[in-house]
Amino acid sequence: MGEVTTLPALLERREGWRREGRRAVLTNGVFDLLHVGHLRSLQTARALGELLIVAVNSDASARALKGPERPIVPASERAELLAGLSCVDFAFVFDEPTAERVVAALRPDVYVKGGDYDASGKPLPEAAIVHEYGGEVVLAPLVEGLSSSNLIERIRDRG
């Protein structure tokens, strides 16, 4: 089982992982209603290294990204759920709309985002930072039709 932690605590451990030769993978997102698309993306990310770190958008940053009715689940609970998955080693909450500051601080060996970025045509803001220090960027395959937003719509339609 993983651990809910903070970015400063992870920064203190980072050099130890590097000395041990452990490949750190970072992904981030809102993870509002956890679904199999999230799980598959996280499993893909974990397979790319020895440590999977998940940065979870805070409630305020989730609202800024997804709208005033989101998130459904509070950030502390989303982080705890993610840390409870066997593929996740660490989860923590961050407060910015993008993970640029997190990526710059942690400098993961691999940075993974869901394939929805590839499908949207939106540039991945963290990619330039990762490439700058020689890390790798991977887009995890998208599970078509699965998203927290789609789940919320289905629930509303049935209500």
C-alpha positions in Angstrom: 0.0 0.0 0.0 1.2 3.5 -0.9 1.5 6.5 1.3 -0.2 9.9 1.3 2.6 12.5 1.7 3.7 16.0 0.7 5.9 17.4 -2.0 8.6 18.5 0.6 8.7 15.0 2.1 9.2 13.5 -1.4 12.0 16.0 -2.2 13.8 14.8 0.9 13.7 11.2 -0.3 14.4 11.9 -4.0 18.2 11.7 -3.8 18.0 8.3 -2.0 16.0 6.8 -4.8 18.5 8.1 -7.3 21.4 6.6 -5.4 19.6 3.3 -5.3 19.0 3.5 -9.1 15.2 3.5 -8.7 13.4 5.0 -11.7 10.7 7.5 -10.5 7.5 8.0 -12.5 5.2 10.9 -11.9 1.6 11.4 -13.1 -1.0 13.9 -12.0 -4.6 14.7 -12.3 -7.9 15.4 -10.6 -9.0 11.8 -10.2 -12.4 12.9 -9.1 -14.4 9.7 -9.5 -11.9 6.9 -9.7 -12.7 4.5 -12.7 -11.0 1.8 -14.7 -9.5 4.3 -17.1 -7.6 5.8 -14.2 -6.5 2.4 -13.0 -5.2 1.4 -16.4 -3.3 4.7 -16.8 -1.8 4.3 -13.4 -0.8 0.7 -14.1 0.8 1.8 -17.4 2.7 4.5 -15.5 3.9 2.1 -12.8 5.2 -0.3 -15.3 7.7 2.4 -16.5 9.6 2.5 -13.2 10.2 1.4 -9.7 8.2 4.2 -8.0 4.9 5.7 -9.0 4.1 9.2 -7.5 0.7 10.7 -8.1 0.1 14.4 -7.7 -3.6 15.1 -7.1 -5.1 18.5 -7.9 -6.4 20.3 -4.8 -10.1 21.1 -4.5 -9.5 24.7 -5.6 -7.4 23.7 -8.6 -9.9 21.0 -9.6 -12.7 23.7 -9.5 -10.6 26.0 -11.7 -10.1 23.2 -14.2 -13.5 21.4 -14.1 -16.0 24.0 -13.0 -17.8 25.1 -9.8 -19.5 21.8 -9.1 -16.3 19.8 -9.0 -14.7 18.0 -7.4 -17.2 15.6 -6.1 -14.7 13.9 -3.8 -12.4 16.0 -1.6 -8.7 16.0 -2.4 -7.6 14.3 0.8 -9.9 11.4 0.0 -8.8 11.2 -3.6 -5.2 11.1 -2.5 -6.0 8.3 0.0 -7.9 6.3 -2.6 -5.0 6.5 -5.0 -2.4 5.6 -2.4 -4.5 2.5 -1.6 -3.9 1.1 -5.1 -1.2 -1.4 -5.3 0.5 0.3 -8.3 0.8 3.7 -6.4 3.7 4.3 -4.1 3.0 7.9 -3.1 0.2 10.4 -3.5 0.1 14.0 -2.6 -2.1 17.1 -3.2 -0.9 20.1 -5.1 -2.6 23.5 -5.6 -1.7 24.6 -9.1 -3.7 24.0 -12.3 -0.8 22.3 -13.9 2.0 20.2 -12.5 4.9 22.3 -13.9 6.2 23.3 -10.5 5.9 19.7 -9.2 7.8 18.4 -12.2 10.5 21.0 -11.9 11.0 20.2 -8.2 10.8 16.4 -8.4 12.4 15.9 -11.8 11.0 12.4 -12.3 12.7 10.0 -14.7 9.3 9.6 -16.5 6.3 11.9 -16.6 3.1 10.3 -17.7 -0.2 11.8 -18.7 -3.4 10.3 -19.9 -3.9 10.0 -23.7 -6.7 12.6 -23.5 -4.0 15.2 -24.0 -3.0 13.6 -27.2 -6.6 13.5 -28.4 -7.3 17.1 -27.4 -4.4 18.6 -29.3 -3.6 20.7 -26.2 0.1 21.1 -25.5 1.3 19.3 -22.4 2.7 22.2 -20.3 5.0 20.0 -18.3 6.7 18.4 -21.3 9.2 21.2 -21.9 10.4 21.0 -18.4 10.8 17.2 -18.5 12.7 17.4 -21.8 14.9 20.2 -20.5 16.5 18.0 -17.8 16.5 14.8 -20.0 13.5 13.0 -18.7 10.9 11.0 -20.7 7.3 12.0 -21.4 4.8 9.2 -22.0 1.1 9.5 -22.9 -0.8 6.5 -21.5 -3.4 5.1 -23.8 -6.9 6.6 -23.4 -9.8 4.3 -22.5 -12.4 5.7 -24.8 -15.6 6.9 -23.1 -14.3 6.7 -19.6 -13.9 9.9 -17.6 -15.1 11.3 -14.3 -17.1 13.9 -16.3 -18.9 11.1 -18.3 -19.6 9.2 -15.1 -21.1 12.3 -13.5 -23.3 12.9 -16.6 -24.5 9.3 -16.5 -25.4 9.6 -12.8 -27.3 12.9 -13.5 -29.2 11.3 -16.5 -30.4 8.4 -14.3 -31.3 10.7 -11.4 
